[in-house]
């Protein structure tokens, strides 16, 4: 949640913007790492499915097991912000564990993406406040949020 921007000095506003941008950079970095890991695991899953098809041994899953909601996250950011940890030895991971790991990473990516969108909105609001101050010395108000967050006037 953002503080009342009208109460912040220009220096405090700049510091807030820097913190938000730094947080967004870190979250975006982790999101890119997650995308890479998910792509690798999905590639392995695809290769396994193709091998099963070629061998005539593919058990068709129920269509409901293939469904994925648009958003499957919890709404909470993961506590761990650093590296994703070691990639599992894919030769040692069975199909169910592989699918579970893909889903776990997708859920984390959903949470990070949601938080990233919120941060982008906050950054846009702080930038709009800074621009309004430099333009006419005023402050943005609730009526300004639609155009600020919607991308136009």
C-alpha positions, 0 to 999 in steps of 0.5 A: 500500500502506498503512503499519502503521496501528498505528504511526502517531500520530493526526496521522499517521493524519489526514494519511494520510487527507487524502492518500488523500482528495485523491488520490481527489478528483483521480482522480474528477475525471479519471474524470468528464472521461473519462466526458464525453469518451467520451460525446461520442465515442460520440455522434459514432460513433452519429450516423455509424452512423445516417447510414450506415444512413439512406444504406444504406451501413452495413457490418456489422462482425464481432460480435467487433469489437463485443465489449469485455472487462469490464476492458481496462485495463493496471492502471497509472495514466496518467502524465498527471493534468491535462487530457485535451488538446484534443478532436479536430476530429471532422470530421477524424477517420475512423471507425477513429480515432474508434473507437480513441480511444474504446477508448483512453479506455475503457482509461484509465477502466478503470485509473482506476476500478480505482485508485479502488476501491483508494483507497476501500478504503484510505480505509475502512480508515484511517477504521475505524482512526480510529474504533476508536481513538476508540471503545476505543483499539484498532486494527483487525486482519486479522479486521476487514478483511472487515466494513470492506471489505464494508460490514457486520458 
